[in-house]
Amino acid sequence: MVSLEDVHAAAERLQPYIVRTPLEQSAALSERCGLDVWLKYECFQLTGSFKLRGALNALQLLERPARVVTASAGNHGLGVARAAALLGVSALVVVPETASAPKVAALRRSGAKLIQFGQTYDDAEAEGLRRARADGVPFISAYNDVGVVAGGGTIALEIFADLPDAKTMVVPAGGGGLIGGIGVAAHGVDPGVAVYGVQSEASPALHAALQHGSVVPVAVGQSLADGLAGNIEPGSITFDLLRAHAREVLLVSEAAIEQAIHWLLINDRVVVEGSAAVGVAALLGGKLEASGPLVVILTGRNVAASVLQAAVSTPLTRRVGAP
């Protein structure tokens, strides 16, 4: 489905358009966890998240169609909108009516046509698929797309270039596109690397799929990790990639996600959204025992001011897993 060669080809396509994001050691997390912990700052990517990588690679593989449709909680839509603008393509982005206000505002400024539909990501995805089929135009899935998966995998190539002896990668996981691409690339370079996914207890689609041995519908609750929320499209390529490459998909609570947002701001001076904080939440909560060097991917920074204010309003000592 997706190979290391696909990821290398994606990296070559993307190089003129994206930021090569920094990888830095976290002294605070290393001390707290008792191992060498590094942070991959994909939150500094253009559009505020890693999503541009997959969106741009997918559009390039389509050889610049006149128009595309996508569905998103926000960040993937921003990635598709930027990719479409770079390549001279028209884009329609469908997001739920409950999408994060900052992401909606950014989409309104992006040049893409925006439609808000339904109360959940699942509603928006169904509407996006319906419109794409009705109009006969490509649908750029946020996860169920070979180009999107390969684009996300380019992050792992950058990690190995900067930290060749990386032993563990901790990846926020929603639909499975990013962890699938990271897994393909990481295991193509070093089959011994441990790849862990992390998602919220409020939306455990990938965790449930691994537990059941197949994609199953799950109840989706409100979550600070809104970019990871939602079910998986039946037949998604990401399930087989997950089984092949992920050692485990861990679940973290909303309180732990909020604490991780606060921790990263105080200790590493970086602003992240809830979806980006789940890996650090797993570390702070002692959810995994892993070898270092360990790399946590911080996937995005598009957080509402109200969410950030709430996260830092309570002292860390009162939070789940806090020192």
Residue frames relative to the residue before (quaternion, step in Angstrom):
aa qw qx qy qz dx dy dz
M 1.0000 0.0000 0.0000 0.0000 0.00 0.00 0.00
V 0.7724 -0.0677 0.0957 0.6243 3.56 0.77 -1.13
S 0.1278 -0.8134 0.5667 0.0296 3.57 -0.83 1.00
L 0.6661 -0.4651 0.3876 0.4357 3.54 -1.32 0.17
E 0.6133 0.5471 -0.3470 0.4519 3.58 1.06 -0.71
D 0.6196 0.5367 -0.3406 0.4605 3.61 1.05 -0.73
V 0.6616 0.5042 -0.3042 0.4642 3.56 0.99 -0.85
H 0.6431 0.5063 -0.3250 0.4738 3.59 0.96 -0.79
A 0.6468 0.5088 -0.3220 0.4681 3.59 0.98 -0.81
A 0.6258 0.5295 -0.3311 0.4673 3.58 1.06 -0.77
A 0.6377 0.5364 -0.3311 0.4426 3.58 0.94 -0.87
E 0.6534 0.5060 -0.3147 0.4670 3.59 1.00 -0.78
R 0.6508 0.5133 -0.3171 0.4609 3.59 0.98 -0.83
L 0.7311 0.4763 -0.2386 0.4264 3.56 0.89 -1.00
Q 0.5106 0.7183 -0.4027 0.2473 3.56 1.08 -0.74
P 0.7061 0.4647 -0.3138 0.4323 3.67 0.81 -0.75
Y 0.7551 0.4578 -0.1879 0.4301 3.58 1.18 -0.54
I 0.7637 0.3908 -0.1926 0.4764 3.61 1.08 -0.58
V 0.5120 -0.5963 0.5171 0.3388 3.52 -1.39 0.15
R 0.3133 -0.6926 0.6085 0.2280 3.56 -1.02 0.79
T 0.2451 -0.8455 0.4595 0.1185 3.54 0.01 1.32
P 0.5517 -0.6528 0.4103 0.3180 3.60 -1.07 0.68
L 0.1965 -0.7142 0.6574 0.1384 3.50 -1.37 0.46
E 0.0542 0.8224 -0.5586 0.0931 3.57 -0.55 1.17
Q 0.4935 -0.6372 0.5025 0.3130 3.54 -1.13 0.66
S 0.2677 -0.7338 0.6012 0.1685 3.56 -1.09 0.78
A 0.3278 -0.7646 0.5215 0.1896 3.57 -0.36 1.22
A 0.6638 0.5227 -0.3110 0.4352 3.57 0.96 -0.88
L 0.6966 0.4508 -0.2800 0.4828 3.59 0.86 -0.89
S 0.6114 0.5451 -0.3540 0.4515 3.59 1.04 -0.69
E 0.6645 0.4856 -0.2962 0.4846 3.57 0.96 -0.88
R 0.6701 0.5162 -0.3004 0.4407 3.58 0.88 -0.93
C 0.7781 0.3717 -0.1752 0.4751 3.59 0.88 -0.96
G 0.4140 -0.7345 0.4574 0.2827 3.59 1.21 -0.25
L 0.7160 0.3195 -0.2787 0.5546 3.57 1.11 0.67
D 0.6353 -0.5549 0.3904 0.3688 3.53 -1.29 0.34
V 0.0100 -0.8219 0.5666 -0.0574 3.60 -0.35 1.29
W 0.1029 -0.7875 0.6075 0.0132 3.53 -0.94 1.03
L 0.2545 -0.7538 0.5882 0.1452 3.56 -1.21 0.58
K 0.2178 -0.7440 0.6202 0.1202 3.56 -0.89 1.01
Y 0.2547 -0.8325 0.4829 0.0939 3.54 -0.31 1.34
E 0.0485 0.8143 -0.5723 0.0839 3.54 0.49 1.20
C 0.4749 0.6465 -0.4310 0.4133 3.57 1.33 -0.04
F 0.6597 0.4876 -0.3087 0.4814 3.61 1.24 -0.29
Q 0.4061 0.7079 -0.4742 0.3303 3.58 1.29 0.19
L 0.6237 -0.5174 0.4225 0.4061 3.57 -1.21 0.40
T 0.7779 0.2339 -0.2794 0.5119 3.56 -1.07 0.94
G 0.5730 -0.6481 0.3623 0.3470 3.62 1.22 0.11
S 0.7916 0.1739 -0.1503 0.5662 3.60 1.18 0.25
F 0.6809 -0.5079 0.3663 0.3798 3.54 -1.35 0.26
K 0.5041 0.7273 -0.3918 0.2519 3.57 1.19 -0.53
L 0.5485 0.6191 -0.4111 0.3831 3.61 1.10 -0.49
R 0.5943 0.5971 -0.3689 0.3927 3.60 1.00 -0.76
G 0.7383 0.4193 -0.2405 0.4704 3.57 0.69 -1.06
A 0.6440 0.5354 -0.3248 0.4394 3.56 0.95 -0.87
L 0.6946 0.4748 -0.2803 0.4622 3.57 0.85 -0.95
N 0.6452 0.5071 -0.3295 0.4669 3.59 0.97 -0.77
A 0.6477 0.5222 -0.3208 0.4526 3.59 0.95 -0.84
L 0.6767 0.4820 -0.3015 0.4679 3.59 0.91 -0.85
Q 0.6352 0.5230 -0.3380 0.4568 3.58 1.01 -0.72
L 0.6415 0.5211 -0.3223 0.4615 3.60 1.03 -0.73
L 0.6620 0.4974 -0.3036 0.4714 3.58 1.15 -0.56
E 0.3734 -0.7620 0.4550 0.2700 3.58 1.31 -0.03
R 0.6790 -0.5759 0.2736 0.3640 3.49 0.80 1.18
P 0.0143 -0.7958 0.6046 -0.0313 3.59 0.33 1.19
A 0.6238 -0.5541 0.3859 0.3936 3.57 -1.20 0.40
R 0.8196 0.0201 0.0597 0.5694 3.58 1.00 -0.81
V 0.0505 -0.7776 0.6256 0.0369 3.57 -1.14 0.67
V 0.2409 -0.7295 0.6210 0.1555 3.52 -1.36 0.37
T 0.0361 0.7849 -0.6186 -0.0026 3.55 -1.12 0.62
A 0.2384 -0.7160 0.6283 0.1891 3.53 -1.40 0.19
S 0.0246 0.8223 -0.5585 0.1066 3.53 -0.97 0.83
A 0.4467 -0.6106 0.5639 0.3311 3.50 -1.37 0.29
G 0.7598 -0.3138 0.1787 0.5406 3.57 1.29 -0.22
N 0.7561 0.4223 -0.2440 0.4363 3.59 0.54 -1.14
H 0.6500 0.4930 -0.3297 0.4751 3.61 0.92 -0.80
G 0.6188 0.5445 -0.3378 0.4544 3.57 1.03 -0.74
L 0.6463 0.5075 -0.3095 0.4786 3.56 1.02 -0.82
G 0.6379 0.5250 -0.3195 0.4640 3.56 1.06 -0.75
V 0.6597 0.4905 -0.3015 0.4830 3.58 0.95 -0.90
A 0.6398 0.5320 -0.3286 0.4468 3.59 0.95 -0.86
R 0.6765 0.4716 -0.2993 0.4798 3.62 0.89 -0.90
A 0.6461 0.5181 -0.3230 0.4580 3.60 0.94 -0.86
A 0.6539 0.5169 -0.3108 0.4568 3.57 0.95 -0.90
A 0.6525 0.5103 -0.3148 0.4634 3.58 0.97 -0.83
L 0.6504 0.5212 -0.3154 0.4538 3.59 0.98 -0.81
L 0.7757 0.3646 -0.1689 0.4866 3.56 1.00 -0.85
G 0.4992 -0.6851 0.4146 0.3310 3.59 1.25 0.06
V 0.4652 0.6597 -0.4359 0.3980 3.54 1.11 0.81
S 0.3974 -0.6832 0.5539 0.2618 3.60 -1.12 0.62
A 0.0829 -0.8186 0.5683 0.0098 3.59 -0.90 0.92
L 0.1608 -0.7359 0.6508 0.0950 3.52 -1.17 0.81
V 0.0994 -0.8001 0.5914 0.0134 3.58 -0.75 1.09
V 0.1381 -0.7779 0.6104 0.0569 3.55 -0.83 1.07
V 0.0155 0.7854 -0.6173 0.0435 3.59 -0.78 1.06
P 0.5648 -0.5907 0.4293 0.3843 3.61 -1.11 0.44
E 0.6181 -0.5530 0.4102 0.3792 3.56 -1.22 0.45
T 0.6782 0.4855 -0.2735 0.4791 3.57 1.23 -0.46
A 0.3506 0.7645 -0.4856 0.2384 3.63 1.24 0.11
S 0.6521 -0.5334 0.3869 0.3749 3.55 -1.22 0.65
A 0.5318 -0.6724 0.4223 0.2946 3.56 -0.82 1.04
P 0.6645 0.4898 -0.3417 0.4492 3.67 0.82 -0.76
K 0.6510 0.5050 -0.3228 0.4657 3.59 1.02 -0.73
V 0.6317 0.5162 -0.3296 0.4752 3.58 1.01 -0.77
A 0.6507 0.5159 -0.3177 0.4576 3.58 0.93 -0.88
A 0.6601 0.4994 -0.3066 0.4700 3.58 0.97 -0.83
L 0.6368 0.5229 -0.3245 0.4645 3.58 1.04 -0.74
R 0.6330 0.5275 -0.3362 0.4561 3.59 1.02 -0.73
R 0.6992 0.4423 -0.2635 0.4960 3.59 1.15 -0.53
S 0.5619 0.6918 -0.3409 0.2992 3.57 1.27 -0.37
G 0.5166 -0.6308 0.4313 0.3862 3.58 1.16 -0.50
A 0.5848 0.5504 -0.3746 0.4634 3.58 1.28 -0.21
K 0.4818 -0.6056 0.5295 0.3475 3.55 -1.27 0.34
L 0.1636 -0.8114 0.5591 0.0476 3.57 -0.79 1.04
I 0.0197 -0.7583 0.6516 0.0039 3.53 -1.07 0.90
Q 0.1824 -0.7516 0.6225 0.1198 3.56 -0.96 0.88
F 0.0745 0.8111 -0.5655 0.1292 3.54 -0.69 1.15
G 0.8521 0.1636 -0.1306 0.4797 3.56 -0.95 0.95
Q 0.5621 -0.6316 0.4445 0.2959 3.50 -1.36 0.17
T 0.7814 0.2687 -0.1302 0.5480 3.60 1.20 -0.41
Y 0.6581 -0.4713 0.3939 0.4355 3.53 -1.32 0.18
D 0.6166 0.5601 -0.3524 0.4264 3.59 0.98 -0.80
D 0.6323 0.5245 -0.3257 0.4680 3.59 1.01 -0.80
A 0.6788 0.4958 -0.2885 0.4585 3.56 0.89 -0.98
E 0.6475 0.5192 -0.3262 0.4526 3.58 0.95 -0.82
A 0.6461 0.5183 -0.3198 0.4601 3.58 0.94 -0.87
E 0.6698 0.4879 -0.2984 0.4735 3.59 0.97 -0.83
G 0.6398 0.5238 -0.3268 0.4576 3.58 1.00 -0.76
L 0.6481 0.5053 -0.3082 0.4793 3.57 0.98 -0.85
R 0.6403 0.5306 -0.3256 0.4498 3.58 0.97 -0.85
R 0.6864 0.4839 -0.2898 0.4591 3.58 0.87 -0.94
A 0.6410 0.5219 -0.3335 0.4534 3.59 0.98 -0.80
R 0.6770 0.4797 -0.2985 0.4717 3.59 0.91 -0.86
A 0.6513 0.5247 -0.3210 0.4444 3.58 0.95 -0.84
D 0.7529 0.3867 -0.2036 0.4921 3.57 1.00 -0.83
G 0.4068 -0.7398 0.4536 0.2853 3.59 1.26 -0.17
V 0.5232 0.6109 -0.4268 0.4135 3.58 1.02 0.81
P 0.6263 -0.5607 0.3713 0.3944 3.62 -1.13 0.48
F 0.2404 -0.7186 0.6344 0.1527 3.54 -1.20 0.73
I 0.2024 -0.7812 0.5824 0.0977 3.59 -0.71 1.08
S 0.2330 -0.7979 0.5432 0.1187 3.56 -0.11 1.30
A 0.5306 -0.6307 0.4688 0.3176 3.54 -1.17 0.63
Y 0.8132 0.1731 -0.0666 0.5517 3.60 1.21 -0.39
N 0.7394 0.4194 -0.2266 0.4754 3.61 0.93 -0.88
D 0.5356 0.5832 -0.3977 0.4635 3.54 0.70 1.15
V 0.4907 -0.6897 0.4462 0.2908 3.58 -0.71 1.06
G 0.6727 0.5069 -0.3021 0.4462 3.58 0.93 -0.87
V 0.6352 0.5224 -0.3165 0.4726 3.57 1.05 -0.79
V 0.6548 0.5137 -0.3095 0.4600 3.57 0.93 -0.91
A 0.6837 0.4834 -0.2928 0.4616 3.59 0.83 -0.96
G 0.6272 0.5409 -0.3378 0.4471 3.58 1.02 -0.75
G 0.6580 0.5025 -0.3065 0.4696 3.57 0.96 -0.83
G 0.6295 0.5707 -0.3276 0.4131 3.56 1.07 -0.74
T 0.5393 0.6341 -0.4073 0.3758 3.59 1.18 -0.39
I 0.5296 0.6180 -0.4113 0.4105 3.59 1.19 -0.39
A 0.6532 0.5186 -0.3198 0.4495 3.58 0.95 -0.86
L 0.6212 0.5362 -0.3510 0.4511 3.61 1.00 -0.72
E 0.6509 0.5019 -0.3145 0.4748 3.59 1.00 -0.78
I 0.6211 0.5411 -0.3444 0.4504 3.58 1.01 -0.77
F 0.6928 0.4694 -0.2878 0.4658 3.60 0.84 -0.94
A 0.6082 0.5512 -0.3609 0.4427 3.60 1.06 -0.63
D 0.7384 0.3983 -0.2139 0.5003 3.58 1.05 -0.79
L 0.7932 0.1314 -0.0277 0.5939 3.59 1.12 -0.70
P 0.1516 -0.8593 0.4800 0.0906 3.61 0.43 1.19
D 0.7303 0.4241 -0.2474 0.4749 3.60 1.11 -0.57
A 0.2367 0.7767 -0.5435 0.2129 3.62 1.15 0.51
K 0.1973 -0.8151 0.5401 0.0711 3.57 -0.87 0.99
T 0.7948 0.1490 -0.0579 0.5855 3.59 1.16 -0.59
M 0.0703 -0.7703 0.6321 0.0471 3.56 -1.08 0.78
V 0.1581 -0.7825 0.6006 0.0452 3.56 -0.88 1.06
V 0.0760 -0.8533 0.5111 -0.0699 3.52 -0.43 1.33
P 0.4202 -0.6548 0.5568 0.2911 3.64 -0.86 0.84
A 0.0975 -0.8279 0.5523 -0.0104 3.58 -0.84 1.01
G 0.0355 -0.7884 0.6141 -0.0066 3.55 -0.82 1.04
G 0.8105 0.0782 -0.0056 0.5805 3.55 0.23 -1.31
G 0.5602 -0.6504 0.3542 0.3711 3.57 1.28 -0.19
G 0.4363 0.7166 -0.4566 0.2961 3.59 1.22 0.02
L 0.6992 0.4675 -0.2824 0.4613 3.57 0.83 -0.95
I 0.6961 0.4556 -0.3000 0.4667 3.59 0.77 -0.93
G 0.5960 0.5538 -0.3645 0.4530 3.58 1.14 -0.55
G 0.6913 0.4720 -0.2737 0.4737 3.56 0.89 -0.92
I 0.6282 0.5210 -0.3245 0.4782 3.57 1.01 -0.82
G 0.6609 0.5199 -0.3070 0.4458 3.59 0.93 -0.88
V 0.6467 0.5154 -0.3187 0.4631 3.58 0.90 -0.90
A 0.7061 0.4619 -0.2687 0.4646 3.57 0.81 -1.00
A 0.6722 0.5088 -0.3068 0.4416 3.58 0.84 -0.97
H 0.7323 0.4152 -0.2434 0.4818 3.58 0.80 -0.95
G 0.5682 0.5594 -0.3895 0.4610 3.57 1.21 -0.28
V 0.6925 0.4339 -0.2558 0.5165 3.56 1.14 -0.68
D 0.7968 -0.0419 0.0851 0.5967 3.58 0.88 -1.00
P 0.3078 -0.7950 0.4922 0.1759 3.62 -0.21 1.22
G 0.6476 0.5537 -0.3215 0.4132 3.60 1.19 -0.38
V 0.4828 0.6687 -0.4439 0.3503 3.60 1.23 -0.15
A 0.3159 -0.7324 0.5741 0.1848 3.57 -1.00 0.88
V 0.1047 -0.7924 0.6004 0.0255 3.58 -0.78 1.07
Y 0.0635 -0.7976 0.5998 -0.0095 3.56 -0.70 1.15
G 0.2326 -0.7347 0.6165 0.1613 3.54 -1.13 0.70
V 0.1044 -0.7737 0.6209 0.0708 3.55 -1.22 0.51
Q 0.0946 0.7763 -0.6210 0.0530 3.55 -1.01 0.85
S 0.6359 -0.5552 0.3853 0.3727 3.54 -1.30 0.28
E 0.5733 -0.5698 0.4713 0.3529 3.53 -1.20 0.59
A 0.6280 0.5737 -0.3287 0.4103 3.58 1.14 -0.60
S 0.7919 0.1163 -0.0580 0.5967 3.60 1.21 -0.39
P 0.0793 0.8774 -0.4649 0.0880 3.60 0.47 1.23
A 0.1077 0.8584 -0.4998 0.0419 3.62 1.03 0.70
L 0.7116 0.4429 -0.2782 0.4692 3.62 0.77 -0.93
H 0.6128 0.5406 -0.3411 0.4646 3.57 1.02 -0.77
A 0.6756 0.4892 -0.2898 0.4693 3.58 0.90 -0.92
A 0.6301 0.5423 -0.3372 0.4417 3.59 1.00 -0.78
L 0.6635 0.4854 -0.3074 0.4792 3.58 0.95 -0.83
Q 0.6467 0.5298 -0.3189 0.4465 3.57 0.99 -0.80
H 0.7535 0.3968 -0.1984 0.4852 3.58 0.97 -0.90
G 0.4466 -0.6984 0.4523 0.3290 3.57 1.19 -0.37
S 0.7661 0.1610 -0.1323 0.6079 3.56 1.27 0.24
V 0.6070 -0.5398 0.4262 0.3982 3.55 -1.28 0.32
V 0.0127 0.7867 -0.6152 0.0491 3.56 -0.82 1.06
P 0.5110 -0.6339 0.4645 0.3484 3.62 -1.06 0.58
V 0.1121 -0.7802 0.6129 0.0563 3.56 -1.09 0.74
A 0.5260 -0.5784 0.5055 0.3649 3.53 -1.26 0.39
V 0.1840 -0.7901 0.5798 0.0750 3.57 -0.93 0.92
G 0.1431 -0.8055 0.5731 0.0478 3.55 -0.62 1.17
Q 0.6579 -0.4807 0.3900 0.4290 3.53 -1.31 0.09
S 0.0159 0.8235 -0.5633 0.0654 3.56 -0.88 0.92
L 0.5346 -0.5846 0.5063 0.3407 3.53 -1.25 0.54
A 0.6718 0.4376 -0.2749 0.5306 3.56 1.22 -0.55
D 0.0053 -0.8603 0.5097 -0.0092 3.57 0.74 1.08
G 0.6350 0.5548 -0.3301 0.4242 3.57 1.09 -0.61
L 0.6909 0.4409 -0.2725 0.5040 3.58 1.26 -0.29
A 0.5454 0.6642 -0.3783 0.3440 3.57 1.26 -0.22
G 0.6044 0.5693 -0.4312 0.3530 3.53 -1.19 0.64
N 0.5194 -0.6154 0.4959 0.3250 3.52 -1.32 0.30
I 0.4980 -0.6438 0.5028 0.2910 3.54 -1.38 0.18
E 0.5289 -0.6338 0.4688 0.3142 3.54 -0.97 0.90
P 0.5106 -0.6409 0.4657 0.3341 3.65 -0.83 0.87
G 0.8069 0.2457 -0.2015 0.4979 3.56 -0.94 0.93
S 0.3449 0.7635 -0.4895 0.2420 3.59 1.23 0.16
I 0.5123 -0.6541 0.4708 0.2966 3.55 -1.02 0.85
T 0.5947 0.6308 -0.3618 0.3429 3.56 1.13 -0.56
F 0.5850 0.5913 -0.3968 0.3882 3.62 1.06 -0.51
D 0.6767 0.4690 -0.3013 0.4810 3.61 0.88 -0.86
L 0.6205 0.5258 -0.3425 0.4704 3.58 1.06 -0.68
L 0.6302 0.5402 -0.3218 0.4554 3.55 1.01 -0.83
R 0.6747 0.4928 -0.2944 0.4640 3.58 0.86 -0.97
A 0.6910 0.4940 -0.2842 0.4447 3.58 1.00 -0.78
H 0.8390 0.2841 -0.0846 0.4563 3.56 0.93 -0.85
A 0.6923 0.4669 -0.3007 0.4608 3.64 1.07 -0.49
R 0.4025 -0.7071 0.5277 0.2440 3.55 -0.83 0.97
E 0.7740 -0.1446 0.1397 0.6004 3.57 1.05 -0.81
V 0.2231 -0.7119 0.6367 0.1954 3.54 -1.29 0.41
L 0.2185 -0.8085 0.5421 0.0694 3.54 -0.50 1.26
L 0.2767 -0.7489 0.5790 0.1653 3.55 -1.20 0.56
V 0.0847 -0.7838 0.6142 0.0349 3.57 -1.06 0.80
S 0.5169 -0.6614 0.4613 0.2873 3.54 -1.16 0.64
E 0.6423 -0.5057 0.3996 0.4148 3.56 -1.28 0.23
A 0.6289 0.5319 -0.3381 0.4552 3.59 1.03 -0.75
A 0.6575 0.5051 -0.3100 0.4653 3.58 1.02 -0.78
I 0.6237 0.5256 -0.3391 0.4688 3.60 1.05 -0.71
E 0.6513 0.5131 -0.3119 0.4640 3.56 0.94 -0.89
Q 0.6457 0.5201 -0.3196 0.4587 3.56 0.99 -0.82
A 0.6575 0.5224 -0.3112 0.4450 3.56 0.98 -0.85
I 0.5914 0.5456 -0.3608 0.4716 3.61 1.07 -0.68
H 0.6703 0.4960 -0.2845 0.4730 3.55 0.94 -0.98
W 0.6468 0.5410 -0.3172 0.4341 3.58 0.88 -0.97
L 0.6930 0.4864 -0.2846 0.4497 3.57 0.83 -0.99
L 0.6411 0.5142 -0.3288 0.4653 3.58 1.02 -0.71
I 0.7151 0.4587 -0.2562 0.4611 3.58 0.85 -0.97
N 0.7977 0.3602 -0.1619 0.4558 3.57 0.79 -1.04
D 0.7980 0.2427 -0.1310 0.5359 3.60 1.04 -0.71
R 0.3875 -0.7740 0.4359 0.2463 3.56 1.35 0.15
V 0.5481 0.5801 -0.4135 0.4384 3.55 0.94 0.94
V 0.3145 -0.7316 0.5790 0.1746 3.56 -1.04 0.87
V 0.0529 0.7893 -0.6091 0.0561 3.57 -0.80 1.03
E 0.4661 -0.6309 0.5332 0.3170 3.54 -1.30 0.34
G 0.7255 -0.4656 0.2912 0.4149 3.54 -1.28 0.29
S 0.6347 0.5424 -0.3351 0.4367 3.58 0.98 -0.81
A 0.6792 0.4877 -0.2859 0.4680 3.58 1.06 -0.70
A 0.6800 0.5390 -0.2774 0.4124 3.57 1.14 -0.62
V 0.4929 0.7086 -0.4278 0.2683 3.62 1.17 -0.35
G 0.6300 0.5420 -0.3488 0.4332 3.61 1.01 -0.67
V 0.6575 0.4792 -0.2960 0.5004 3.55 1.00 -0.84
A 0.5942 0.5579 -0.3588 0.4549 3.60 1.07 -0.67
A 0.6548 0.5070 -0.3128 0.4651 3.59 0.96 -0.82
L 0.6549 0.5041 -0.3149 0.4668 3.59 0.98 -0.79
L 0.6826 0.4912 -0.2927 0.4552 3.58 0.83 -0.97
G 0.7079 0.4483 -0.2507 0.4848 3.57 1.12 -0.66
G 0.4656 -0.7033 0.4339 0.3168 3.59 1.25 0.10
K 0.2922 0.8103 -0.4664 0.2013 3.57 1.13 0.65
L 0.8126 0.1464 -0.0927 0.5565 3.60 1.11 -0.41
E 0.2491 -0.7105 0.6375 0.1636 3.49 -1.25 0.65
A 0.1190 0.8207 -0.5367 0.1560 3.54 -0.41 1.20
S 0.5037 -0.6357 0.4990 0.3051 3.52 -1.33 0.32
G 0.3083 -0.7296 0.5768 0.1999 3.51 -1.19 0.57
P 0.4752 -0.0841 -0.8704 -0.0975 1.47 -2.38 0.68
L 0.1846 -0.7727 0.6043 0.0615 3.53 -1.00 0.99
V 0.1547 -0.7959 0.5826 0.0561 3.57 -0.89 0.98
V 0.1514 -0.7571 0.6312 0.0732 3.55 -0.89 1.03
I 0.2761 -0.7665 0.5574 0.1600 3.57 -0.77 0.99
L 0.1938 -0.7580 0.6169 0.0850 3.56 -0.75 1.15
T 0.2255 -0.8816 0.4057 0.0863 3.52 0.03 1.36
G 0.8415 -0.0351 0.0460 0.5372 3.64 1.05 -0.45
R 0.3009 -0.7664 0.5497 0.1412 3.54 -1.29 0.46
N 0.4946 0.6977 -0.4183 0.3059 3.63 1.20 0.00
V 0.1898 0.8009 -0.5271 0.2114 3.53 0.47 1.29
A 0.4954 -0.6443 0.4956 0.3063 3.56 -1.06 0.77
A 0.5781 -0.6062 0.4187 0.3508 3.58 -1.04 0.76
S 0.6392 0.5368 -0.3312 0.4400 3.59 1.01 -0.77
V 0.6397 0.5133 -0.3201 0.4742 3.59 1.05 -0.75
L 0.6621 0.5001 -0.3053 0.4673 3.56 0.92 -0.87
Q 0.6434 0.5216 -0.3213 0.4591 3.58 0.96 -0.83
A 0.6609 0.5012 -0.3103 0.4645 3.59 0.95 -0.86
A 0.6531 0.5419 -0.3163 0.4240 3.57 0.99 -0.83
V 0.7596 0.3693 -0.2046 0.4947 3.58 1.02 -0.73
S 0.5140 0.6872 -0.4015 0.3200 3.59 1.24 -0.06
T 0.7244 0.3563 -0.2241 0.5460 3.60 1.20 -0.44
P 0.5293 -0.6455 0.4321 0.3411 3.62 -0.85 0.85
L 0.5972 -0.5936 0.4080 0.3528 3.56 -1.07 0.74
T 0.6150 0.5775 -0.3548 0.4029 3.59 1.03 -0.68
R 0.6716 0.4755 -0.3047 0.4796 3.61 1.20 -0.32
R 0.6297 0.5957 -0.3175 0.3845 3.57 1.22 -0.21
V 0.6631 -0.5107 0.3758 0.3979 3.53 -1.27 0.48
G 0.8528 0.1298 -0.1072 0.4943 3.57 -0.82 0.99
A 0.4509 0.7046 -0.4542 0.3064 3.59 1.21 0.08
P 0.5572 -0.6087 0.4353 0.3599 3.60 -1.13 0.52
